[in-house]
Every structure is written in C-alpha cells, then in structure tokens.
C-alpha cells in the first residue's frame, strides 16, 4: 500500500489534534465531579464508564495522522493501567499538557531533542519529590478511603476492599466476580483451595449439600495415577488403625483402587475421599509440593525415591479439616512446620519477582496467596447488565489502586502532590532549550488539579494559585468545594 507522508509543522499539528480529541474525551471523567462517558457497543447494551483507559481504548479517529496522535496517548493510559491499575486519566492529562506545551515551544524555534532531555531530567526530580511526600498506607480506614475514592466515592466498595485486605493480607488474592443477585458481598475462603472436586460422588459425607467434610484428616499426596490396590493397602491399614479420615490427592485414582476405596467408605470401614491433583505438568508438581509443605507431608514420587507401597504415616500430611465438593477442595489449618512454609513462601516470592511472563506471575501470586492467607471474592451485584459492568470495572479499579497504595504508599490527592513538586523544579537551572523542557513539566504538573477544578465547575487558575499558597498537605476538595 502506498504511504502518505507529512512533515514538520503540519505533522505536529495533526498529531496534536489527535492527542486533544482523545484527551478531551478522557479528561471529562477526572475527579469526584467528572462526567460519565457512554460507549456504543456493536453487540449488547452501551457501556457506561468513568474510567479513563476504557474511554481511551474506544477512540479511533478517521484521519490517519490524527489517529496516530490519539493512539500515542492511548498507549500512555494503557501502560499506566497495566503498571498501577488506576490513575489513567491523570496520566492522559499530563501527556496532553506536555505535548501541547512542547509543540508551542518547537514552533517558537526550540530544539525538540534538547526539550526532551530537559523533560526527562525534570520528570526524574518530580518522581524523587513524590517519593518524599509518600507515606505508608496501613490502616483499614486508609485502605477504605483509597478504595472509595478510586471507585468514584462509593464507600460501600471501599469498605468491602478494606475488609477483604484485612482478611487475606496484602499477599492474598482478591478476585472480582459478577453476583447472581442485586447485592454486593464478600466471600472469604480460609485455607488453601484448589479447583478439583471428588473423583466419585460416593465419597460425600453430607448428601444434602453433596460435599465431603473430613475433620482432623490425613492427606496422602501422590504424583502419579493410582490403579493397583496392592500399592494402597499398606497405608490404608495403618490409617484405619488410627481411626482417622484419609484424603488422597493424586493425578487420578481408577480401577480396582477406586472401587476398593468406595466399598470401604460405604461399609464404614474407613472415612476416605479421593481428589485429582490440581494443575498440569510442572505446575502440578509445584502445587502438590505446596500442599505437602502446608500440611507437613511428603509428595510420594519415584523421582525422590518414595514408593506408594512403602509409605509410612509420617509421610502423610495432616489438616484440621478438608472440605470437598464436586468442583473445589479446601484444606483448612494444615499442620505444616511454620519455618518450612515461610521458606516456601520466600521461594515463590522470588519467582514472582524474576518471571517475565504475566501469566506465570498471576499463577505464582495465586499460589502465594493460598500459602499465606487465602482468597477473597467480591461478588458485585446490580439491577441490570450495564450497571453490573460499570460497577465491576469500578471495583477492579479500586482494587488495583489499593494494592498499589499498600505496596508503595500514598500522597495527597486531587492533583496536590504533583503541584507540590513544582518548587523543586524551580531550583533546576539547565542550559538553553533543556530549561524549556523543565518549564514544560512545571506547567504540566498544574494541569490535573486545574482539570479537576474545571470539572467541578470552579475556575481552574484561581484554585491552582490558592492551593499553591497552602501548606504541603492541604488542597482543594472538588467533591465538597472546600479547601
């Protein structure tokens, strides 16, 4: 296909037009009094959102040059969303301001490369300043405030997230799902849960709820399939003498081995349940190792020289309770050695830091959560599908924001922290056009608070000047119109 070309002033003007069209749509959503955007969908009902990156992703412009500008800023919003999970609108406002001011100065004759170097240096100084303002976010109240603000001042969502974090800890996994009812609720799964149920329904202990619940149980963790009964018999006899229930976790249990277990269960000789091992391949080995560490048992594998027929009671794991339904198995209060568990947790944390794959990182974090605290599920309820999607997106945003806050701390909101970085930039003295780059960043840092004020119906410039004269942590609350 033949290429079209544009140069210098004309090219910059086209890109600026694209940047402005996308950023103007996105920045209308900024702040407590920001507007919602309605996005048309080819299928189903329109989507209502106040999330910057969701609006940005929907925008495609007809003019290819303008579209390039729009896509550049869209990339800014997407990257912010991937890295921090929230703050996408603020990032878009900053990107627009930097590009707009940059184009003005280049038109006036400044050198673009020198401006870029000045901008980079100023950004480094601003980041260092923000780190100085940052303070840890630890209390339940602070976590709730962060969640509420990110969820568009919805305190119910903030409280739910704070509650979830309190229950599962900062390393725990919190997932967001669509509820079947209109109310939003929190479910916490204590202990370790994995997505495999009983192999045969004959193992159930509660026929009404179709689940097996085994108190103070032994756990036999086997890497391979079990089909021959003679391999299982010695350990079954030892467990039966102890009069305790037994849970078998293996790749599969089939044939005469399964038949014998079912017969023993039905006769009441032995309270037993068999479950397929979670995961596949190397991930399965790792998860079985996690379960063994958590329950104080051994993975029975020929790789480590352990044969099923020679297993002793000391090789089995122990747990206060094991609940099994047709889809999930939950191990509560495993009897593992706390030092071994801690060592395993450190090992998984190191793998999380070193992996380059997002999928692997997510799976490792799930394993980590199961080892340390458990899993919380926020079930989002709403009256219609459109409302459900909008609310679920807000909860996910709020969750990302609170996680980032707990990991890296919080700064004064409402664009105040960015404004407080300006004095540090005023001390910078660089050569020629690099100083122009610093001035561009200085002007751009005022833009978020200006836009928040404009969206709230106030005069942006007046608010910026007033807040500039206030002490470090004081600013403008656009929600109430107070300083």
C-alpha positions, 0 to 999 in steps of 0.5 A, spaced: 500 500 500 502 506 498 504 511 504 502 518 505 507 522 508 507 529 512 512 533 515 514 538 520 509 543 522 503 540 519 505 533 522 505 536 529 499 539 528 495 533 526 498 529 531 496 534 536 489 534 534 489 527 535 492 527 542 486 533 544 480 529 541 482 523 545 484 527 551 478 531 551 474 525 551 478 522 557 479 528 561 471 529 562 471 523 567 477 526 572 475 527 579 469 526 584 465 531 579 467 528 572 462 526 567 460 519 565 462 517 558 457 512 554 460 507 549 456 504 543 457 497 543 456 493 536 453 487 540 449 488 547 447 494 551 452 501 551 457 501 556 457 506 561 464 508 564 468 513 568 474 510 567 479 513 563 483 507 559 476 504 557 474 511 554 481 511 551 481 504 548 474 506 544 477 512 540 479 511 533 479 517 529 478 517 521 484 521 519 490 517 519 495 522 522 490 524 527 489 517 529 496 516 530 496 522 535 490 519 539 493 512 539 500 515 542 496 517 548 492 511 548 498 507 549 500 512 555 493 510 559 494 503 557 501 502 560 499 506 566 493 501 567 497 495 566 503 498 571 498 501 577 491 499 575 488 506 576 490 513 575 489 513 567 486 519 566 491 523 570 496 520 566 492 522 559 492 529 562 499 530 563 501 527 556 496 532 553 499 538 557 506 536 555 505 535 548 501 541 547 506 545 551 512 542 547 509 543 540 508 551 542 515 551 544 518 547 537 514 552 533 517 558 537 524 555 534 526 550 540 530 544 539 525 538 540 531 533 542 534 538 547 526 539 550 526 532 551 532 531 555 530 537 559 523 533 560 526 527 562 531 530 567 525 534 570 520 528 570 526 524 574 526 530 580 518 530 580 518 522 581 524 523 587 519 529 590 513 524 590 517 519 593 518 524 599 511 526 600 509 518 600 507 515 606 505 508 608 498 506 607 496 501 613 490 502 616 483 499 614 480 506 614 486 508 609 485 502 605 477 504 605 478 511 603 483 509 597 478 504 595 472 509 595 475 514 592 478 510 586 471 507 585 468 514 584 466 515 592 462 509 593 464 507 600 460 501 600 466 498 595 471 501 599 469 498 605 468 491 602 476 492 599 478 494 606 475 488 609 477 483 604 485 486 605 484 485 612 482 478 611 487 475 606 493 480 607 496 484 602 499 477 599 492 474 598 488 474 592 482 478 591 478 476 585 472 480 582 466 476 580 459 478 577 453 476 583 447 472 581 443 477 585 442 485 586 447 485 592 454 486 593 458 481 598 464 478 600 466 471 600 472 469 604 475 462 603 480 460 609 485 455 607 488 453 601 483 451 595 484 448 589 479 447 583 478 439 583 472 436 586 471 428 588 473 423 583 466 419 585 460 422 588 460 416 593 465 419 597 460 425 600 459 425 607 453 430 607 448 428 601 444 434 602 449 439 600 453 433 596 460 435 599 465 431 603 467 434 610 473 430 613 475 433 620 482 432 623 484 428 616 490 425 613 492 427 606 496 422 602 499 426 596 501 422 590 504 424 583 502 419 579 495 415 577 493 410 582 490 403 579 493 397 583 490 396 590 496 392 592 500 399 592 494 402 597 493 397 602 499 398 606 497 405 608 490 404 608 491 399 614 495 403 618 490 409 617 484 405 619 488 403 625 488 410 627 481 411 626 482 417 622 479 420 615 484 419 609 484 424 603 488 422 597 490 427 592 493 424 586 493 425 578 487 420 578 485 414 582 481 408 577 480 401 577 480 396 582 483 402 587 477 406 586 472 401 587 476 398 593 476 405 596 468 406 595 466 399 598 470 401 604 467 408 605 460 405 604 461 399 609 464 404 614 470 401 614 474 407 613 472 415 612 476 416 605 475 421 599 479 421 593 481 428 589 485 429 582 491 433 583 490 440 581 494 443 575 498 440 569 505 438 568 510 442 572 505 446 575 502 440 578 508 438 581 509 445 584 502 445 587 502 438 590 509 440 593 505 446 596 500 442 599 505 437 602 509 443 605 502 446 608 500 440 611 507 437 613 507 431 608 511 428 603 509 428 595 510 420 594 514 420 587 519 415 584 523 421 582 525 422 590 525 415 591 518 414 595 514 408 593 506 408 594 507 401 597 512 403 602 509 409 605 509 410 612 504 415 616 509 420 617 509 421 610 502 423 610 500 430 611 495 432 616 489 438 616 484 440 621 479 439 616 478 438 608 472 440 605 470 437 598 465 438 593 464 436 586 468 442 583 473 445 589 477 442 595 479 446 601 484 444 606 483 448 612 489 449 618 494 444 615 499 442 620 505 444 616 512 446 620 511 454 620 519 455 618 518 450 612 512 454 609 515 461 610 521 458 606 516 456 601 513 462 601 520 466 600 521 461 594 515 463 590 516 470 592 522 470 588 519 467 582 514 472 582 519 477 582 524 474 576 518 471 571 517 475 565 511 472 563 504 475 566 501 469 566 506 465 570 506 471 575 498 471 576 499 463 577 505 464 582 501 470 586 495 465 586 499 460 589 502 465 594 496 467 596 493 460 598 500 459 602 499 465 606 492 467 607 487 465 602 482 468 597 477 473 597 471 474 592 467 480 591 461 478 588 458 485 585 451 485 584 446 490 580 439 491 577 441 490 570 447 488 565 450 495 564 450 497 571 453 490 573 459 492 568 460 499 570 460 497 577 465 491 576 470 495 572 469 500 578 471 495 583 477 492 579 479 499 579 479 500 586 482 494 587 488 495 583 489 502 586 489 499 593 494 494 592 498 499 589 497 504 595 499 498 600 505 496 596 508 503 595 504 508 599 500 514 598 500 522 597 495 527 597 490 527 592 486 531 587 492 533 583 496 536 590 502 532 590 504 533 583 503 541 584 507 540 590 513 538 586 513 544 582 518 548 587 523 543 586 523 544 579 524 551 580 531 550 583 533 546 576 537 551 572 539 547 565 542 550 559 538 553 553 532 549 550 533 543 556 530 549 561 524 549 556 523 542 557 523 543 565 518 549 564 514 544 560 513 539 566 512 545 571 506 547 567 504 540 566 504 538 573 498 544 574 494 541 569 490 535 573 488 539 579 486 545 574 482 539 570 479 537 576 477 544 578 474 545 571 470 539 572 467 541 578 465 547 575 470 552 579 475 556 575 481 552 574 487 558 575 484 561 581 484 554 585 491 552 582 494 559 585 490 558 592 492 551 593 499 553 591 499 558 597 497 552 602 501 548 606 504 541 603 498 537 605 492 541 604 488 542 597 482 543 594 476 538 595 472 538 588 467 533 591 465 538 597 468 545 594 472 546 600 479 547 601 
